[in-house]
Amino acid sequence: DGGGEAEARAVTLSLDNKSFNIVLGCLLVAEQAALAQSNMASAQVVQMLYKTLRDHPDAPLPLFKQFGVTNPVDLSRLRTPLTEESVELLVTGALGLGCCSTPTGMSFAGFTQPVHVDRELPGFLVHVLSRLVVLRAGGNRIHGPLPVLVARLPFHQIRVLDLQGCDRVTGDLSTFYGMKIEVLNLHGCRQVTGNIDALKDTPLTSLDLAGTNLEGDIESLKDCPLQVLN
């Protein structure tokens, strides 16, 4: 009967509810719509998604990209930011959140100590940085050279880099050459130097350079799809 078929289908699409619901809760509205549209278009594809998330909780991002979802586990805007201890528990799987154990968005606003990118970092933090799409410093909580920070990030994956207030970050804007950053916030990064011309080939939609000592003509960014400029 119809009820039996629905029940059987629910079994084939099973995934740990807590993990998957948390992932859905982190998605942007547009991303939720894309996933829902995919669901209606092909139950078989969504079944593959559920099964893969269940069986391979450590690497959800490549599969999500098929659904237009690039930042499935964005923890960068939590009302109560995660502490160092919480992030470690999350990444090591101690919290039992399955596919959420690999965040794609992170803020250091809850960290008690700044992250010195040019020093040896704990393994869980190295793991987190290497998989991010969104990184928000959360105040002056990132210290060190830009090239070292960028080297710790997934070069072609990172889309949002918010270093507002990080006056201990040093380096040149040329570090961002070839990256696909869409949102870059260097507000108050007084030790970052260089010419804004270095950003002309990036797909920036939002750029904040207030409180910096950068050089150059803003006209050099005329081909960027900027919507917000400060």
C-alpha positions as CSV (number, residue, x, y, z in Angstrom):
1,D,0.0,0.0,0.0
2,G,1.0,3.7,-0.2
3,G,1.8,3.9,3.4
4,G,4.1,0.8,3.2
5,E,5.9,2.3,0.2
6,A,6.5,5.6,2.0
7,E,7.8,3.8,5.1
8,A,10.2,1.7,2.9
9,R,11.4,4.9,1.2
10,A,12.0,6.6,4.5
11,V,14.2,3.6,5.5
12,T,16.3,3.9,2.3
13,L,16.8,7.6,2.9
14,S,17.8,7.2,6.5
15,L,20.5,9.3,8.0
16,D,21.3,10.1,11.6
17,N,18.6,12.7,12.2
18,K,20.5,14.9,14.6
19,S,23.5,15.3,12.2
20,F,21.4,15.9,9.1
21,N,19.0,18.3,10.8
22,I,21.9,20.4,12.1
23,V,23.5,20.5,8.6
24,L,20.1,21.7,7.2
25,G,19.9,24.3,9.9
26,C,23.3,25.8,8.9
27,L,22.3,26.1,5.2
28,L,21.4,29.5,3.8
29,V,17.8,29.8,2.6
30,A,18.9,29.6,-1.1
31,E,21.0,26.5,-0.3
32,Q,18.0,24.9,1.4
33,A,15.9,25.6,-1.6
34,A,18.5,24.1,-3.9
35,L,18.6,21.0,-1.9
36,A,14.8,20.8,-1.8
37,Q,14.7,21.2,-5.5
38,S,17.2,18.5,-6.0
39,N,15.1,16.3,-3.7
40,M,12.0,16.8,-5.9
41,A,14.0,16.3,-9.0
42,S,15.7,13.0,-8.1
43,A,15.0,10.9,-5.0
44,Q,17.8,8.6,-6.2
45,V,20.4,11.4,-6.1
46,V,19.2,12.5,-2.7
47,Q,19.3,8.9,-1.5
48,M,23.0,8.9,-2.6
49,L,23.6,12.1,-0.7
50,Y,22.1,10.8,2.5
51,K,23.9,7.5,2.3
52,T,27.3,9.2,1.6
53,L,26.9,11.6,4.4
54,R,26.1,8.7,6.7
55,D,29.0,6.6,5.6
56,H,31.6,9.3,5.1
57,P,30.8,12.0,7.6
58,D,34.3,13.5,7.4
59,A,34.0,14.8,3.8
60,P,30.6,16.1,3.0
61,L,31.6,19.2,1.0
62,P,32.3,17.6,-2.5
63,L,29.0,15.9,-2.5
64,F,27.1,19.0,-1.3
65,K,28.6,20.9,-4.2
66,Q,26.5,18.9,-6.6
67,F,23.5,20.6,-5.0
68,G,25.0,24.1,-5.2
69,V,25.8,24.0,-1.5
70,T,29.4,25.2,-0.8
71,N,29.2,26.0,2.9
72,P,27.0,23.3,4.5
73,V,28.3,23.6,8.1
74,D,28.7,27.3,8.7
75,L,29.4,27.8,12.4
76,S,30.9,31.3,11.9
77,R,27.8,33.2,13.1
78,L,26.7,31.2,16.2
79,R,25.0,33.3,18.8
80,T,27.4,31.7,21.4
81,P,30.8,31.3,19.6
82,L,32.6,28.1,20.1
83,T,35.6,27.9,22.4
84,E,38.8,26.2,21.6
85,E,37.7,23.2,23.7
86,S,34.4,23.0,21.9
87,V,36.0,23.1,18.5
88,E,38.4,20.3,19.5
89,L,35.5,18.2,20.8
90,L,33.5,18.8,17.6
91,V,36.4,17.9,15.2
92,T,37.4,14.8,17.1
93,G,33.8,13.5,16.9
94,A,33.4,13.6,20.7
95,L,30.1,15.5,20.3
96,G,28.6,12.8,18.1
97,L,27.5,15.2,15.4
98,G,28.5,13.1,12.4
99,C,28.9,15.1,9.3
100,C,28.9,18.4,11.3
101,S,32.3,17.4,12.7
102,T,33.9,19.1,9.7
103,P,32.8,22.8,9.8
104,T,33.1,24.8,6.6
105,G,32.6,28.1,8.4
106,M,34.3,29.1,11.6
107,S,34.8,32.1,13.9
108,F,37.4,32.5,16.6
109,A,35.3,34.9,18.6
110,G,34.9,32.4,21.4
111,F,38.7,31.6,21.6
112,T,40.4,32.9,24.8
113,Q,43.8,33.2,23.1
114,P,44.7,34.5,19.7
115,V,45.6,32.1,16.9
116,H,49.3,32.7,15.9
117,V,49.3,31.3,12.4
118,D,53.1,31.3,12.3
119,R,53.5,29.0,15.3
120,E,52.8,25.3,15.7
121,L,49.0,24.8,16.0
122,P,47.1,21.9,17.5
123,G,46.1,19.3,15.1
124,F,42.4,19.9,15.3
125,L,42.9,23.6,14.4
126,V,45.1,22.7,11.4
127,H,42.3,20.4,10.3
128,V,39.6,23.1,10.6
129,L,41.6,25.8,8.8
130,S,42.4,23.5,5.9
131,R,38.7,22.9,5.1
132,L,37.1,26.3,5.5
133,V,34.9,28.3,3.1
134,V,34.3,31.0,5.6
135,L,36.7,32.3,8.3
136,R,35.9,35.1,10.7
137,A,38.6,36.2,13.1
138,G,36.0,37.4,15.6
139,G,38.1,40.4,16.6
140,N,41.9,40.6,17.1
141,R,42.2,36.8,17.4
142,I,44.4,36.1,14.4
143,H,48.1,37.1,14.5
144,G,50.9,36.6,12.0
145,P,51.8,36.9,8.4
146,L,49.0,36.8,5.7
147,P,51.0,34.4,3.5
148,V,51.2,31.9,6.4
149,L,47.5,32.2,7.1
150,V,46.5,31.7,3.5
151,A,48.8,28.7,3.2
152,R,46.8,27.1,6.0
153,L,43.5,27.7,4.1
154,P,42.2,25.8,1.1
155,F,43.4,28.3,-1.6
156,H,40.6,27.7,-4.1
157,Q,37.8,27.0,-1.6
158,I,37.9,30.0,0.8
159,R,35.2,32.5,-0.1
160,V,34.9,34.7,3.0
161,L,37.8,36.1,5.0
162,D,36.9,38.5,7.8
163,L,40.0,39.8,9.6
164,Q,38.3,42.9,11.0
165,G,40.3,44.3,13.9
166,C,43.3,42.0,13.4
167,D,46.0,44.7,13.8
168,R,48.7,42.0,14.4
169,V,48.2,40.5,10.9
170,T,51.0,41.5,8.5
171,G,51.7,41.1,4.9
172,D,51.0,42.3,1.4
173,L,47.7,42.3,-0.6
174,S,49.5,40.4,-3.3
175,T,48.9,37.3,-1.1
176,F,45.3,37.2,-2.4
177,Y,46.3,37.0,-6.1
178,G,44.5,34.1,-7.8
179,M,42.2,33.4,-5.0
180,K,38.4,33.3,-5.4
181,I,37.5,35.4,-2.3
182,E,34.1,37.0,-2.5
183,V,34.0,38.8,0.8
184,L,37.2,40.4,2.2
185,N,37.2,42.4,5.4
186,L,40.5,44.0,6.4
187,H,39.0,46.8,8.5
188,G,41.6,48.0,11.0
189,C,44.4,45.7,9.7
190,R,46.9,48.5,9.9
191,Q,50.0,46.4,9.2
192,V,48.7,45.0,5.9
193,T,50.4,46.8,3.0
194,G,50.3,46.9,-0.8
195,N,48.3,48.2,-3.6
196,I,44.6,47.4,-4.0
197,D,45.3,46.7,-7.7
198,A,46.4,43.3,-6.5
199,L,42.7,42.5,-5.9
200,K,41.5,43.4,-9.4
201,D,41.1,39.8,-10.6
202,T,39.2,38.5,-7.6
203,P,35.4,38.0,-7.7
204,L,34.9,40.4,-4.8
205,T,31.3,41.3,-3.9
206,S,32.1,42.9,-0.6
207,L,35.4,44.7,0.4
208,D,36.2,46.6,3.6
209,L,39.6,48.4,3.7
210,A,38.7,51.1,6.3
211,G,41.5,51.8,8.8
212,T,44.2,50.4,6.6
213,N,47.3,52.0,5.0
214,L,46.8,50.5,1.5
215,E,47.7,52.3,-1.7
216,G,46.1,52.5,-5.1
217,D,43.1,53.7,-7.1
218,I,39.7,52.2,-6.3
219,E,39.0,52.4,-10.1
220,S,41.4,49.4,-10.5
221,L,38.5,47.3,-9.1
222,K,35.9,48.5,-11.6
223,D,35.6,45.0,-13.1
224,C,35.0,43.3,-9.7
225,P,31.3,42.5,-9.0
226,L,31.4,44.7,-5.9
227,Q,28.1,45.4,-4.1
228,V,29.6,46.6,-0.8
229,L,32.7,48.8,-0.6
230,N,34.1,50.6,2.5
